């Protein structure tokens, strides 16, 4: 609890202040070192990561920290670094002083603070990543926006210029007002109302010069181990940017002019719908405009990577699949060649967090992006205030097989509750359990993939929707939920891999092609080669009605495929209309590796191979959120106070195909069981099949069935 935490720290600080001594602790932080990866399977360049986070946590700052190097701040740094080591974190990620250029007058002070943080963390071999918003300044407009900012964005650590001083705010001779995005409607500075931000233009050379100079100063002043350069997008939406630099680029690259907002042929309906849904995707000029904007962000990120070199780079991404991302230029696939870590902001602090199945598609999609970029680390960030929320976030990372970034949401609410816990205290139990009882390296685990689900960024970038109004990502997300519910392992296939006939043919699992309307000629050729070689595909129309640039074809590619009568091309209904998988199973066209016989089917099971041995991860889909009685988040949704379960039958039995998943002796373990290990009963049924019985009694959220690891004694 926060009270206990504060009291413990106070005692330690007081003792040290009195005695003038320090406490030497062992180097408990653990960091996995990796060699520079080879080019990714899709041929894209990859970075050089000097470390790989496994158990990360937010390093929270507040305005008081600008008082560094006062003794109380130095002491606070020292004792929090100690607490991070005790909690088993290997990486600390800065969270605060977020809107970085609002602190331009204090960079010397701020960098001194961060250098001190690095010094203390490095004593425990804990890495430090700075995390800041690179292209914004806080500029609330009017009293209402000012008050909203102080209610909802306190975690940024607020320090911003008043309207008079803002006219003169600058860094390295670049005045902020002069490098902002320009609103297409009225020529004013671009403004993201949802965050009370004014935004710098990614195409403005003065902004890029300023950002580059700051980066050089930062890495000179602070021995950072990595950087999370955040907000590589345009939160102001399609109203930006109409500056001369953007207009010149659009003219130079496409020979086009940005039209006024009353041009319906370009902008579509700008009166009756949200601005984040504007645009006539039938017009190739509008699609070119979106393409140019996405390239602008990617080029900015390329500049950043060019400056920082081998220092690992990350940016934030809460979503990678839906069309609405086009409005804010958030295109993870286009940015990923410059990134060393791929992250997912997976869940927040409200009661909706327990409905985690909706995030499975995003998690595995972003995990595939990471893997296809040279097996880069994937990281999932989850927020919490209370213990159960933190444990759920950790459990999700374990289930997905990615690194965990634990974070509280200090200052995210209008007022922090008195009983709010520090992340060190929340995470310590499950971090310690993991390192002692189940030290599975998430980055070395290999998911069992029984099917390959194709997702097309071409459909997203071209704004394609079917006659049913669904976009292609809707199909991907529905398939994800369906496969998850039947415990069928899957992975994503994206555009680059779909163009590679060799890569497609390396695996003998079916391709799911549901509503892939936008298809390139290279992809068509690769799929034909794959099918001709005996590869299996499940096809739900439409398919190939448009090319990769969104231009409509004279006739759908599906016509050619179906006329060829490929033996293993199976025509199915789209997943949003029916359950095509159940039909395939009944017709014996598909045989799941894992079939449940007994127990509540809301226990999701995912098989992953660690060190060549099968491990089964379990995560409950029967969770119920207990809301806080009075505290709500900025969206007026109750904060998650606790979690309960509706699952009663926790004795699970499955039939497993052991010819595909050889089994070793397994034990069920969970942080909820502390050190207890329960043997999994394995009964051979017939050659190639066995029944396994798992006892999950007393477990509410997460469990793992794993073999004994090297150096571990198996307890019966």
C-alpha positions in Angstrom: 0.0 0.0 0.0 1.1 3.6 -0.6 1.1 4.3 3.1 3.4 1.4 3.9 5.7 2.3 1.0 6.1 5.9 2.1 6.8 4.8 5.7 9.4 2.2 4.6 11.2 4.8 2.5 11.0 7.4 5.2 12.7 5.1 7.7 15.4 4.2 5.3 16.0 7.8 4.2 16.1 9.0 7.8 18.5 6.4 8.8 20.9 7.1 6.0 20.7 10.9 6.5 21.5 10.4 10.2 24.3 7.9 9.8 25.7 9.2 6.5 26.0 5.7 5.1 24.6 3.8 2.1 23.4 0.2 1.6 25.2 -2.0 -0.9 22.8 -4.4 -2.6 23.6 -7.2 -5.0 23.1 -6.7 -8.7 19.6 -8.2 -8.9 18.4 -6.7 -12.1 18.6 -9.1 -15.1 19.2 -8.0 -18.7 19.3 -10.3 -21.7 22.2 -9.4 -24.0 21.7 -10.0 -27.7 23.9 -9.8 -30.8 23.0 -7.5 -33.6 20.3 -9.3 -35.5 20.6 -10.2 -39.2 18.2 -8.7 -41.7 14.6 -9.6 -41.1 12.8 -12.4 -43.0 11.1 -9.7 -45.2 14.5 -8.1 -46.1 13.8 -4.9 -44.2 16.7 -3.4 -42.2 16.9 -4.1 -38.5 18.5 -2.2 -35.6 21.2 -3.1 -33.1 19.7 -3.6 -29.7 22.3 -3.7 -26.9 19.7 -5.0 -24.4 16.3 -6.6 -24.4 13.8 -5.6 -21.8 11.9 -8.4 -20.0 10.5 -6.8 -16.9 10.2 -3.0 -17.3 8.5 -0.4 -15.2 7.6 3.3 -15.4 10.0 5.7 -13.6 7.6 8.4 -12.5 8.7 12.0 -12.2 7.0 15.1 -10.8 7.6 18.8 -10.8 9.6 18.5 -7.6 12.3 16.6 -9.4 13.4 19.8 -11.1 14.9 20.7 -7.7 17.7 18.3 -8.4 20.4 18.2 -7.1 18.9 19.0 -3.7 19.5 16.2 -1.3 15.9 15.1 -1.0 15.8 14.5 -4.8 19.1 12.7 -4.9 17.9 10.5 -2.0 14.6 9.8 -3.6 16.4 8.6 -6.8 18.7 6.4 -4.8 16.0 4.7 -2.8 13.7 4.2 -5.8 16.5 2.6 -7.8 16.9 0.2 -4.8 13.2 -0.5 -4.8 13.3 -1.2 -8.6 16.1 -3.7 -8.0 14.2 -5.3 -5.1 11.1 -5.7 -7.4 13.1 -7.5 -10.1 12.9 -4.9 -12.9 15.6 -4.9 -15.5 14.4 -1.7 -17.3 13.1 1.6 -16.1 11.2 3.8 -18.6 10.9 7.5 -17.9 7.3 8.7 -17.4 7.1 12.5 -16.8 8.3 15.8 -18.3 6.6 14.3 -21.3 5.9 17.3 -23.5 9.7 17.8 -23.6 10.1 21.1 -25.4 8.0 22.9 -22.8 11.0 22.3 -20.5 13.5 23.8 -22.9 14.6 26.4 -20.4 15.4 23.6 -17.9 17.1 21.0 -20.0 20.3 21.3 -18.1 18.5 20.7 -14.8 16.4 17.9 -16.3 19.4 16.1 -17.9 21.3 16.3 -14.6 18.4 14.6 -12.9 18.2 11.8 -15.6 22.0 11.3 -15.5 21.7 10.8 -11.7 18.8 8.3 -12.3 21.0 6.4 -14.8 23.9 6.3 -12.3 21.8 4.8 -9.6 19.9 2.3 -11.8 23.2 1.1 -13.4 24.4 0.1 -10.0 21.9 -2.7 -10.2 22.3 -3.3 -13.9 18.9 -1.8 -14.6 18.7 -0.1 -17.9 17.1 3.4 -18.4 15.0 4.5 -21.4 14.0 8.1 -21.7 10.4 8.6 -22.9 9.2 11.9 -24.2 6.8 13.5 -26.7 8.9 14.9 -29.4 6.6 17.1 -31.5 4.2 18.9 -29.1 3.9 21.7 -26.7 1.0 22.1 -24.2 -1.1 25.0 -25.2 -4.6 24.9 -23.6 -7.0 27.3 -25.3 -9.4 29.0 -22.9 -10.4 28.3 -19.3 -12.2 25.0 -20.1 -9.3 23.5 -21.9 -6.9 24.7 -19.2 -8.9 23.0 -16.5 -9.3 19.8 -18.6 -5.5 19.6 -19.0 -5.0 19.8 -15.3 -7.6 17.1 -14.7 -6.5 14.6 -17.3 -2.8 15.1 -18.2 -1.2 15.7 -14.8 1.1 12.7 -15.5 2.9 14.7 -18.2 4.3 16.9 -15.4 2.8 20.2 -16.5 4.9 23.3 -17.2 3.9 25.4 -20.1 4.1 29.0 -21.2 1.2 31.4 -20.7 -0.1 33.0 -24.0 2.2 36.0 -23.7 5.4 34.0 -23.0 4.5 31.3 -25.6 5.1 33.9 -28.4 8.7 33.9 -27.4 9.2 30.2 -26.5 12.1 28.7 -28.5 15.0 26.3 -28.6 18.2 26.6 -30.6 16.8 29.7 -32.2 13.6 28.0 -33.5 10.5 29.7 -32.2 7.8 27.1 -31.4 5.0 29.1 -33.0 6.9 29.2 -36.3 7.3 25.4 -36.6 3.8 24.3 -35.7 1.5 22.5 -38.1 -1.0 24.7 -39.9 -4.8 24.1 -39.7 -6.2 23.7 -43.2 -9.4 25.3 -42.2 -8.2 28.7 -41.0 -4.4 28.8 -41.1 -4.1 28.7 -37.3 -1.6 26.5 -35.5 -2.5 22.8 -35.4 -4.2 21.8 -32.2 -5.0 18.4 -30.7 -8.0 19.2 -28.5 -8.1 15.7 -26.9 -4.6 16.4 -25.3 -4.6 20.3 -25.3 -1.5 20.2 -27.6 -0.1 22.3 -30.4 2.0 20.1 -32.7 5.2 20.6 -34.7 5.2 19.7 -38.4 7.1 16.6 -39.4 8.1 18.2 -42.7 9.3 21.5 -41.3 13.2 21.5 -41.6 13.5 24.0 -38.7 11.6 21.6 -36.4 13.7 18.6 -37.6 16.9 20.6 -37.0 15.7 21.5 -33.5 14.7 18.0 -32.6 18.0 16.6 -34.0 20.0 19.1 -31.9 18.1 18.2 -28.8 18.7 14.5 -29.3 22.4 15.1 -29.7 22.4 17.1 -26.5 20.3 14.5 -24.6 22.5 11.5 -25.5 25.6 13.6 -24.7 24.3 14.7 -21.3 22.6 11.5 -20.2 23.9 7.9 -20.5 20.6 6.5 -21.6 20.3 2.9 -22.6 17.4 3.5 -25.0 14.9 6.1 -26.1 11.1 6.0 -26.5 10.5 9.0 -28.8 6.8 9.2 -28.5 3.8 10.5 -30.4 5.1 9.9 -33.9 1.7 10.7 -35.4 -0.6 13.7 -35.9 -3.1 13.9 -33.0 -4.7 16.9 -34.6 -6.1 14.6 -37.3 -6.7 15.4 -41.0 -7.0 19.1 -40.4 -3.2 19.3 -40.5 -0.9 20.1 -42.1 -1.3 22.9 -44.6 2.0 24.6 -44.2 4.2 25.4 -47.1 6.5 22.5 -46.5 3.7 20.0 -46.6 2.2 21.6 -49.7 5.6 21.6 -51.4 6.1 18.0 -50.6 2.7 17.0 -51.9 3.3 19.0 -55.1 6.9 17.6 -55.5 6.1 13.9 -54.9 2.6 13.7 -56.5 2.2 16.8 -58.6 -0.9 17.6 -56.6 -2.3 20.5 -54.5 -4.0 20.2 -51.2 -7.6 21.3 -51.9 -9.8 23.5 -49.7 -12.0 21.7 -47.2 -15.1 22.4 -49.2 -13.8 20.1 -52.0 -16.2 17.1 -51.4 -14.5 15.0 -54.1 -11.3 15.0 -51.9 -12.5 15.5 -48.3 -15.9 13.8 -48.5 -18.5 14.8 -45.9 -16.9 17.3 -43.6 -20.2 18.4 -42.0 -22.1 15.4 -40.7 -19.3 13.1 -39.6 -16.3 13.3 -37.3 -13.2 14.8 -38.8 -11.3 11.6 -38.0 -13.5 9.9 -40.6 -13.1 12.5 -43.3 -11.9 11.7 -46.7 -13.1 10.3 -50.0 -11.1 7.0 -50.3 -12.5 6.6 -53.8 -10.3 9.5 -54.9 -6.7 8.5 -55.5 -5.5 12.0 -54.7 -6.8 11.7 -51.2 -5.1 8.3 -50.8 -1.9 9.9 -52.0 -2.3 12.7 -49.4 -2.6 10.0 -46.7 0.4 8.2 -48.1 2.5 11.4 -48.0 1.5 12.2 -44.5 2.5 8.7 -43.3 5.8 9.0 -45.1 6.4 12.3 -43.4 6.2 10.7 -39.9 8.3 7.7 -41.0 11.0 10.1 -42.4 11.0 12.0 -39.1 11.6 8.7 -37.3 14.4 7.8 -39.7 16.1 11.1 -38.9 15.9 10.2 -35.2 17.4 6.8 -35.7 20.2 8.4 -37.8 21.1 10.7 -34.9 21.0 8.2 -32.1 22.6 5.3 -34.0 22.9 2.1 -32.0 20.9 3.3 -29.1 17.7 1.2 -29.1 14.6 3.1 -30.3 10.9 2.7 -29.5 7.7 4.6 -30.1 4.2 4.2 -28.7 1.4 2.4 -30.4 -1.9 1.5 -28.9 -3.3 0.1 -32.1 -2.0 -1.0 -35.5 -4.9 -2.4 -37.5 -8.0 -0.1 -37.9 -8.7 2.4 -40.7 -9.1 5.3 -38.2 -5.4 5.3 -37.7 -5.0 6.9 -41.1 -6.5 10.1 -39.7 -3.7 10.5 -37.2 -0.9 9.0 -39.4 -0.2 6.2 -36.9 1.3 3.5 -39.2 3.4 1.1 -37.2 4.3 -1.1 -40.2 5.7 1.9 -42.0 7.7 3.0 -38.9 8.9 -0.4 -37.8 12.1 -0.6 -39.9 13.6 2.2 -37.7 12.4 0.7 -34.4 14.4 -1.7 -32.2 11.5 -2.5 -29.9 7.8 -2.8 -30.8 5.3 -1.9 -28.1 1.6 -2.2 -27.5 -0.3 0.0 -25.0 -2.7 -2.8 -24.1 -4.9 -1.8 -21.2 -5.8 1.0 -18.9 -7.0 1.4 -15.4 -10.8 1.2 -15.9 -13.1 -1.8 -15.6 -13.0 -2.5 -19.3 -9.5 -3.9 -18.8 -10.8 -7.4 -17.9 -12.3 -7.8 -21.4 -8.8 -8.6 -22.7 -9.8 -10.8 -25.7 -10.3 -7.7 -27.8 -6.6 -7.0 -27.5 -5.4 -10.4 -28.6 -5.4 -9.5 -32.3 -3.5 -6.2 -31.7 -1.0 -8.0 -29.5 -0.2 -10.8 -31.9 -0.2 -8.4 -34.9 2.4 -6.2 -33.3 4.3 -9.2 -32.1 4.5 -10.4 -35.7 5.7 -7.0 -36.8 8.5 -7.3 -34.2 9.4 -10.8 -35.3 9.5 -9.9 -39.0 11.9 -7.1 -38.3 14.7 -9.5 -37.2 13.0 -10.9 -34.1 12.9 -7.5 -32.3 11.5 -7.5 -28.8 7.8 -6.9 -28.4 6.6 -5.1 -25.2 3.2 -4.7 -23.7 2.4 -1.7 -21.5 -0.4 -2.0 -18.9 -1.6 0.6 -16.4 -2.9 0.0 -12.9 -3.6 1.5 -9.6 -4.3 -1.6 -7.6 -2.6 -5.0 -7.3 -5.0 -7.1 -9.3 -4.8 -4.7 -12.3 -1.0 -5.0 -12.3 -1.2 -8.8 -12.1 -3.6 -8.9 -15.0 -1.2 -6.8 -17.1 1.7 -9.1 -16.3 -0.5 -12.2 -17.0 -1.4 -10.8 -20.4 2.3 -10.3 -21.3 3.0 -13.9 -20.2 0.1 -15.2 -22.2 1.1 -13.3 -25.3 4.8 -14.1 -24.9 6.1 -10.5 -24.8 8.0 -8.3 -22.4 6.0 -6.7 -19.6 6.0 -3.0 -18.9 4.3 -2.3 -15.6 3.0 1.1 -14.9 0.8 2.9 -12.4 -1.1 5.9 -13.6 0.2 8.5 -11.2 -1.5 11.8 -11.8 -3.7 10.4 -14.6 -6.8 10.8 -12.4 -8.0 14.2 -11.1 -6.7 13.0 -7.7 -4.7 10.0 -6.8 -6.5 7.7 -4.3 -4.9 7.4 -0.8 -4.6 3.7 -1.1 -3.0 3.7 -4.6 0.0 1.4 -4.7 3.5 2.1 -6.1 4.4 -0.1 -9.1 7.4 -1.5 -7.2 5.1 -3.0 -4.6 2.5 -4.1 -7.1 5.0 -5.9 -9.4 7.4 -7.4 -6.9 5.4 -10.6 -6.1 4.9 -11.7 -9.7 8.3 -10.6 -10.9 10.0 -12.6 -8.1 7.7 -15.6 -8.7 8.7 -15.5 -12.4 12.4 -15.3 -11.9 12.4 -18.1 -9.2 9.6 -20.4 -10.3 9.1 -19.9 -14.0 12.0 -18.1 -15.7 10.7 -18.5 -19.3 12.4 -16.1 -21.7 9.4 -14.6 -23.5 11.6 -13.4 -26.4 12.9 -17.0 -27.1 9.5 -18.6 -26.9 8.0 -19.9 -30.2 4.2 -19.9 -30.5 2.4 -22.9 -31.9 0.8 -21.6 -35.1 -1.9 -24.0 -36.5 -3.2 -21.4 -39.0 -1.9 -18.2 -40.5 -4.2 -15.2 -40.5 -3.6 -12.7 -43.2 -4.0 -9.0 -42.4 -3.6 -6.4 -45.1 -2.3 -2.9 -44.4 -3.2 -2.2 -48.0 -6.8 -2.5 -47.1 -6.3 -0.2 -44.1 -4.2 2.5 -46.0 -6.7 2.6 -48.8 -9.7 2.8 -46.5 -11.4 -0.3 -47.9 -14.7 -1.4 -46.5 -16.9 -4.3 -47.7 -20.6 -4.1 -48.7 -21.4 -5.0 -45.1 -19.6 -1.9 -43.8 -16.8 -4.0 -42.2 -13.1 -3.2 -42.8 -10.6 -5.9 -43.2 -9.3 -5.4 -39.6 -12.8 -6.3 -38.4 -12.4 -9.6 -40.0 -8.9 -10.1 -38.5 -10.2 -9.2 -35.0 -13.2 -11.6 -35.4 -10.9 -14.4 -36.5 -8.6 -13.8 -33.6 -11.5 -14.0 -31.1 -12.8 -17.2 -32.8 -9.4 -18.9 -32.7 -8.8 -17.8 -29.2 -12.1 -19.3 -28.1 -11.2 -22.7 -29.6 -7.6 -22.7 -28.3 -6.2 -22.8 -31.8 -2.7 -21.3 -32.2 -2.4 -18.6 -34.8 -0.1 -16.0 -36.1 -0.4 -13.1 -38.5 0.8 -12.8 -42.1 1.1 -9.3 -43.4 1.8 -7.8 -46.8 5.5 -8.4 -47.1 5.3 -12.0 -46.3 2.3 -12.5 -48.5 4.4 -11.4 -51.4 7.1 -14.1 -50.8 6.2 -17.5 -52.2 9.2 -19.1 -50.4 8.1 -17.8 -47.1 4.5 -18.9 -47.7 5.5 -22.4 -48.6 7.9 -22.9 -45.6 4.9 -23.7 -43.3 2.3 -26.3 -43.9 -0.5 -24.5 -42.1 -3.6 -23.0 -43.9 -3.7 -19.4 -44.9 -6.8 -17.5 -43.9 -7.7 -15.0 -46.6 -10.8 -13.2 -45.4 -11.8 -10.1 -47.3 -8.4 -9.3 -48.6 -9.7 -6.8 -51.2 -6.5 -4.9 -51.9 -3.9 -7.2 -53.3 -0.7 -6.5 -55.3 0.4 -8.4 -58.4 3.4 -9.8 -56.4 1.0 -11.2 -53.8 -1.2 -12.7 -56.4 1.8 -14.5 -58.0 3.1 -15.7 -54.6 -0.3 -17.1 -53.6 -0.7 -18.9 -57.0 2.8 -20.4 -56.5 1.8 -21.4 -53.0 -1.4 -23.0 -54.1 0.2 -24.8 -57.0 2.7 -26.3 -54.7 0.0 -27.9 -52.6 -0.4 -25.1 -50.0 -3.8 -24.7 -48.4 -5.8 -21.5 -48.2 -9.3 -20.6 -46.9 -10.8 -17.9 -49.0 -13.7 -15.6 -48.1 -14.7 -13.1 -50.7 -14.0 -10.4 -51.8 -10.5 -11.0 -52.8 -8.3 -8.9 -55.0 -11.0 -6.5 -56.1 -8.4 -3.7 -55.9 -4.6 -3.4 -56.2 -2.3 -2.3 -53.5 -2.8 1.4 -54.2 -6.6 1.0 -53.9 -7.3 1.1 -57.6 -10.2 -1.1 -58.7 -9.3 -4.0 -60.9 -11.3 -4.8 -64.0 -12.2 -8.2 -62.5 -11.4 -9.6 -59.0 -8.4 -11.8 -58.7 -10.7 -14.4 -57.0 -12.2 -15.2 -60.4 -8.8 -16.4 -61.6 -8.1 -18.4 -58.5 -11.4 -20.1 -58.5 -11.3 -21.0 -62.2 -7.9 -22.6 -61.6 -9.6 -25.2 -59.3 -6.7 -25.4 -56.9 -7.2 -28.6 -54.8 -6.5 -26.9 -51.5 -8.3 -23.6 -52.0 -11.4 -23.8 -49.8 -14.1 -21.2 -50.3 -15.6 -20.2 -46.9 -18.1 -17.6 -45.6 -16.7 -14.5 -44.0 -16.1 -14.8 -40.2 -18.4 -11.9 -39.4 -21.4 -13.7 -40.9 -20.8 -17.2 -39.5 -18.4 -19.6 -37.9 -16.5 -21.0 -40.8 -14.0 -22.8 -38.6 -16.6 -25.0 -37.0 -17.7 -26.2 -40.4 -14.2 -27.0 -41.4 -13.7 -29.0 -38.2 -16.9 -30.9 -38.7 -16.0 -31.7 -42.3 -12.5 -32.9 -41.0 -10.8 -30.3 -43.2 -9.1 -29.0 -40.1 -7.9 -30.8 -36.9 -7.1 -28.6 -33.9 -4.0 -29.7 -31.9 -5.9 -29.1 -28.6 -9.5 -30.1 -28.0 -11.2 -29.5 -24.7 -13.0 -32.4 -23.0 -13.9 -31.0 -19.6 -13.8 -27.9 -17.5 -14.9 -24.3 -18.2 -14.1 -23.4 -21.8 -13.5 -19.8 -20.8 -10.0 -20.8 -19.8 -7.9 -19.8 -22.9 -5.0 -22.1 -23.5 -2.0 -21.1 -25.7 0.9 -23.5 -26.5 4.4 -22.0 -26.8 7.7 -23.8 -27.1 10.4 -22.8 -24.7 13.8 -24.3 -25.2 12.2 -26.8 -27.6 9.7 -28.0 -25.0 5.9 -27.4 -25.0 4.5 -25.1 -22.4 0.8 -24.3 -22.0 -0.2 -20.8 -20.8 -3.7 -20.4 -19.4 -5.6 -17.1 -19.1 -9.1 -16.6 -17.9 -11.8 -15.2 -20.1 -14.3 -15.3 -17.3 -13.1 -12.3 -15.3 -15.4 -9.7 -13.7 -14.3 -6.2 -12.8 -15.0 -4.8 -9.4 -15.2 -1.1 -9.9 -14.0 1.5 -7.4 -17.0 2.9 -5.6 -16.3 6.6 -6.5 -13.2 7.1 -8.7 -13.6 7.3 -12.4 -11.1 7.9 -15.2 -11.1 10.8 -17.7 -13.7 9.0 -19.8 -16.0 8.7 -16.8 -15.5 4.9 -16.6 -15.1 3.4 -13.1 -11.5 2.6 -12.1 -10.7 -1.1 -11.7 -10.5 -1.8 -7.9 -10.4 -5.6 -7.9 -11.1 -8.7 -10.1 -13.3 -11.7 -9.5 -14.1 -14.7 -11.6 -17.3 -16.4 -12.8 -15.5 -19.7 -13.5 -16.3 -22.5 -11.1 -15.1 -25.6 -13.0 -11.3 -25.4 -13.0 -10.5 -29.0 -13.6 -9.5 -29.0 -17.2 -9.1 -31.9 -19.6 -7.9 -31.8 -23.2 -7.0 -34.2 -26.0 -3.7 -33.1 -27.5 -2.0 -34.2 -30.8 1.3 -35.3 -29.5 2.7 -35.9 -33.0 2.6 -32.1 -33.4 3.2 -31.2 -29.8 5.4 -33.8 -28.0 4.8 -33.7 -24.3 7.2 -33.9 -21.4 6.1 -34.2 -17.8 4.3 -31.0 -16.9 3.5 -29.1 -13.7 0.8 -26.4 -13.2 2.1 -23.3 -11.5 0.8 -19.8 -10.9 1.7 -16.8 -8.8 -1.6 -17.4 -7.2 -0.3 -20.8 -5.9 3.0 -19.2 -4.8 5.5 -22.1 -4.7 3.0 -25.0 -5.1 3.5 -27.2 -8.2 0.7 -29.6 -9.4 1.5 -32.5 -11.6 -0.4 -32.7 -14.9 -1.8 -36.2 -15.6 -1.0 -37.4 -19.1 -2.8 -40.4 -20.5 -1.8 -41.9 -23.8 -5.0 -42.6 -25.9 -3.6 -43.9 -29.1 -0.5 -43.3 -31.1 -0.1 -39.5 -31.6 -2.8 -38.5 -29.1 -3.0 -38.1 -25.3 -5.4 -36.8 -22.7 -4.1 -34.2 -20.2 -5.7 -33.3 -17.0 -4.9 -29.9 -15.3 -6.0 -28.8 -11.9 -6.5 -25.0 -11.8 -8.5 -24.9 -8.6 -7.7 -21.8 -6.6 -6.4 -20.0 -9.6 -8.4 -17.0 -10.9 -6.4 -15.3 -13.7 -3.2 -17.0 -14.9 -1.5 -20.4 -14.8 1.2 -22.2 -16.8 1.8 -25.9 -17.3 5.5 -26.4 -18.0 8.2 -29.0 -17.8 11.0 -28.8 -15.2 13.6 -26.4 -16.5 17.4 -27.0 -16.4 18.6 -26.7 -12.8 15.1 -27.0 -11.3 13.9 -29.9 -9.2 10.5 -31.2 -10.1 8.3 -31.5 -7.1 5.5 -34.0 -7.1 
